Amino acid sequence: MIFSNLVVKKDEPIYLQIEKHIKQGIKNGELKKHSKLPSTREVSKFLNISRNSVISAYEELESMGIIITKRGIGTFVLIEGENENYEYNVDYIERINAYGDTLKKFDIVKSELPYKKGMISFKSISPESHLFNLDDFKRSFLDAWAYEGANLLNYGYAKGYKPLIDYFLEYMKEKQINTINKDILITNGFTEAFDIVISSLTNKGDTIICEEPTHNTALKIMKAYGLNIVQVKMDKEGLNIKSLEEALSNHNPKFGYLIPSYNNPTGIVTKTERRKEIYKLFRKFSVPIIEDGFNEELLYTSSPIDPIASLCGSGNGVIYIGSLSKILFPGLRIGWILADDKLVDILESVKRGKNIHSSFLDQSAFYYYLKSGAFNRYVKNVRKYYRDKYNLVVNLVEKYIPYEYITGEGGLHIFVKLKNNLDARKLLDLCYKDNVLFMPGDIFYENMQNTSKFITGNDTFRIGFGRVTDEDIEKGIKIIGKNIRLLTKA
Ligand SMILES: Cc1ncc(COP(=O)(O)O)c(C=O)c1O
């Protein structure tokens, strides 16, 4: 009975107390819409009050459209109560841990100047999507569907889609990597692969040696896990050997993280001889290497160079991470880790713990795409496309941008060091007003910060050109050049 908890007070008209009690009952969900109220006679008897008070309350509520009396049937609630709702607020920002805080702090998608429609953007190094061969991919998708059917929509295996694993194992062999006692784990691109390796094999405070400058996402992940990052200077051939030896002997590092084939951001390609020297040094100091095979497939200014992983024969000192993201379908988020099979067995459990497995539908479609030979045709095609753009960019930069040096042997970007420590962020601010965007270089350095004082990399920037039309490349580089001259005069 709705009135069992109503204590009638003497200092307030009784009809009002009944009216409020019914309204409260509706509000808190005790009285649902369409539910029947006790008759006025029952209420007066139950509460030992005059029936007229109850009738007045019911009439008042009826006039407000809250209840309705149907002659000979009864009185019913006409309206819905509010959902039960007890406001409860928590300060989540206050509770964010160091991991979340670091990733937020260094989230350049949020902190850097945003792209606006109509701008010429050299910021991205993504591939040009109009080059994707959609018909080939559509066929591969239908093949996957025909061979695997609904299985692709059920749970799969953490390690990955077996035919794709076997494909990548063969692919690694073609790159002269010895795959005996090694295995592959399929991941969501390089980024997850790196996260899995780092989170499984390092502890807070461990030191990682990497190139200076290096991939911003890798820096961010290492920082989030509380690692100590030691960046080693590069020259035009790759890591400087003397500096590397010093770093290896002074810092007792846990790992090296290297991008030998198109370092991001410099675009420097480490040649075979230098790769050997680097590998031998890491081996001498018993420090394993995480090799990022980034953009290997796009090498077009030199003959193919085997990965560092190919140098360790049947040894397991190199963990190779592969991803075709910057060439083909980054949206599929497919990458892989090739490593010692006992390690992969553990990383497989880590992957399962993180997200069960990568999408089998995507892996299968990707596998049929690679198997069909479409990938080889596509790579040939895009190499030419990007090589032409690269040549255009280099010619224009040489003509319009006063630089100390530029690096980059192709791929999808080049890197510019400005003369006289000119601040690339000031340059970016000016260019942004002219609707031109690029990536400031400081984000690729351990001290990555947008600060006003000079820090390493402040006088550098990256020009990504994969998705910029030739016309805009010319327009944009001229604008950058004009603004450098403005800043230099100031
Ligand atoms: C150095 C480097 N490695 C790998 C990748 C690819 O990452 P993902 O496969 O997660 O897209 C990138 C993308 O920018 C990169 O710069």
The ligand as a MOL file (V3000), in Angstrom:
LIG
                    3D

  0  0  0     0  0            999 V3000
M  V30 BEGIN CTAB
M  V30 COUNTS 16 16 0 0 0
M  V30 BEGIN ATOM
M  V30 1 C 58.4120 4.3180 -37.1990 0
M  V30 2 C 57.0430 3.7710 -37.4170 0
M  V30 3 N 56.8370 2.4600 -37.2570 0
M  V30 4 C 55.6300 1.9100 -37.4730 0
M  V30 5 C 54.5590 2.6820 -37.8420 0
M  V30 6 C 53.2390 2.0260 -38.1240 0
M  V30 7 O 52.4300 1.9750 -36.9980 0
M  V30 8 P 51.0190 1.2110 -37.0690 0
M  V30 9 O 51.2900 -0.1240 -37.7230 0
M  V30 10 O 50.6040 1.0400 -35.6500 0
M  V30 11 O 50.0840 2.0490 -37.8660 0
M  V30 12 C 54.7190 4.0540 -37.9950 0
M  V30 13 C 53.5920 4.9170 -38.3590 0
M  V30 14 O 53.6810 6.1170 -38.3720 0
M  V30 15 C 55.9930 4.6080 -37.7880 0
M  V30 16 O 56.2190 5.9210 -37.9420 0
M  V30 END ATOM
M  V30 BEGIN BOND
M  V30 1 1 1 2
M  V30 2 1 2 3
M  V30 3 2 2 15
M  V30 4 2 3 4
M  V30 5 1 4 5
M  V30 6 1 5 6
M  V30 7 2 5 12
M  V30 8 1 6 7
M  V30 9 1 7 8
M  V30 10 2 8 9
M  V30 11 1 8 10
M  V30 12 1 8 11
M  V30 13 1 12 13
M  V30 14 1 12 15
M  V30 15 2 13 14
M  V30 16 1 15 16
M  V30 END BOND
M  V30 END CTAB
M  END
